[in-house]
């Protein structure tokens, strides 16, 4: 876990209920949810198995242990979870080495949070080796802290990753805005007590208490996030 935590008393955070912004990575900032599925399809094809398209909604957004474990059980493939994890991470790294498209609005939002010194963390179920590769495209300077799925005892949908990020930034989870694209990530953020902005990527996500659903990051800016926190008062 990396950390270069700035002071919370920034010119924009002062007087606002917003203390920090915590962002998911795959499908939220980078358009890679499809990459993971493509790699899973290719790896299992090499093992002699065809993945059912309906399984995509089961594995999206989850930790690799859960997703890979489900696919092994569903297909009956003769491979261990550690072996499959290596193959999936290797395949994904090859994919992102040639192309890593950002989601619409992601670059602008990160630049705005950085310009106004809003404490920001990247919180992903992906492993550290993957996060570090993606950070080269996102710009590591945009994040005071990054939390990887293989660095916490329990990853999403458990609250641990977001509680870890909030604590690392010295922020109250209730005063953190989380941006997520999957139901698994939303569940983790809500379990941590955070205010959630859902930007669905693969499967729909319904609005709920403490949850706002938008169609794109292009709808999200600092004024929008401050407004969500003001509604909580």
Secondary structure as the mmCIF struct_conf table of DSSP 4:
data_model
#
loop_
_struct_conf.conf_type_id
_struct_conf.id
_struct_conf.beg_label_comp_id
_struct_conf.beg_label_asym_id
_struct_conf.beg_label_seq_id
_struct_conf.end_label_comp_id
_struct_conf.end_label_asym_id
_struct_conf.end_label_seq_id
STRN STRN1 UNK A 2 UNK A 3
HELX_LH_PP_P HELX_LH_PP_P1 UNK A 5 UNK A 7
BEND BEND1 UNK A 8 UNK A 8
TURN_TY1_P TURN_TY1_P1 UNK A 11 UNK A 15
BEND BEND2 UNK A 16 UNK A 17
STRN STRN2 UNK A 20 UNK A 23
STRN STRN3 UNK A 26 UNK A 26
TURN_TY1_P TURN_TY1_P2 UNK A 27 UNK A 29
STRN STRN4 UNK A 30 UNK A 30
BEND BEND3 UNK A 31 UNK A 31
HELX_RH_AL_P HELX_RH_AL_P1 UNK A 33 UNK A 46
TURN_TY1_P TURN_TY1_P3 UNK A 47 UNK A 48
HELX_RH_3T_P HELX_RH_3T_P1 UNK A 53 UNK A 55
HELX_RH_AL_P HELX_RH_AL_P2 UNK A 56 UNK A 59
TURN_TY1_P TURN_TY1_P4 UNK A 60 UNK A 61
BEND BEND4 UNK A 62 UNK A 62
HELX_RH_AL_P HELX_RH_AL_P3 UNK A 64 UNK A 75
TURN_TY1_P TURN_TY1_P5 UNK A 76 UNK A 76
BEND BEND5 UNK A 78 UNK A 78
HELX_RH_AL_P HELX_RH_AL_P4 UNK A 81 UNK A 98
HELX_LH_PP_P HELX_LH_PP_P2 UNK A 101 UNK A 101
STRN STRN5 UNK A 102 UNK A 102
HELX_LH_PP_P HELX_LH_PP_P3 UNK A 103 UNK A 103
TURN_TY1_P TURN_TY1_P6 UNK A 104 UNK A 105
HELX_RH_AL_P HELX_RH_AL_P5 UNK A 106 UNK A 115
TURN_TY1_P TURN_TY1_P7 UNK A 116 UNK A 117
STRN STRN6 UNK A 120 UNK A 123
BEND BEND6 UNK A 125 UNK A 126
HELX_RH_AL_P HELX_RH_AL_P6 UNK A 128 UNK A 138
HELX_RH_3T_P HELX_RH_3T_P2 UNK A 140 UNK A 142
BEND BEND7 UNK A 144 UNK A 144
STRN STRN7 UNK A 145 UNK A 147
HELX_RH_3T_P HELX_RH_3T_P3 UNK A 149 UNK A 151
BEND BEND8 UNK A 152 UNK A 154
TURN_TY1_P TURN_TY1_P8 UNK A 156 UNK A 157
BEND BEND9 UNK A 158 UNK A 158
TURN_TY1_P TURN_TY1_P9 UNK A 159 UNK A 159
HELX_RH_AL_P HELX_RH_AL_P7 UNK A 160 UNK A 169
TURN_TY1_P TURN_TY1_P10 UNK A 170 UNK A 170
HELX_RH_3T_P HELX_RH_3T_P4 UNK A 173 UNK A 175
STRN STRN8 UNK A 176 UNK A 180
BEND BEND10 UNK A 181 UNK A 182
HELX_RH_AL_P HELX_RH_AL_P8 UNK A 183 UNK A 191
TURN_TY1_P TURN_TY1_P11 UNK A 192 UNK A 193
STRN STRN9 UNK A 195 UNK A 198
BEND BEND11 UNK A 201 UNK A 203
STRN STRN10 UNK A 208 UNK A 208
TURN_TY1_P TURN_TY1_P12 UNK A 209 UNK A 210
STRN STRN11 UNK A 211 UNK A 213
BEND BEND12 UNK A 215 UNK A 215
HELX_RH_3T_P HELX_RH_3T_P5 UNK A 217 UNK A 219
HELX_RH_AL_P HELX_RH_AL_P9 UNK A 222 UNK A 232
#
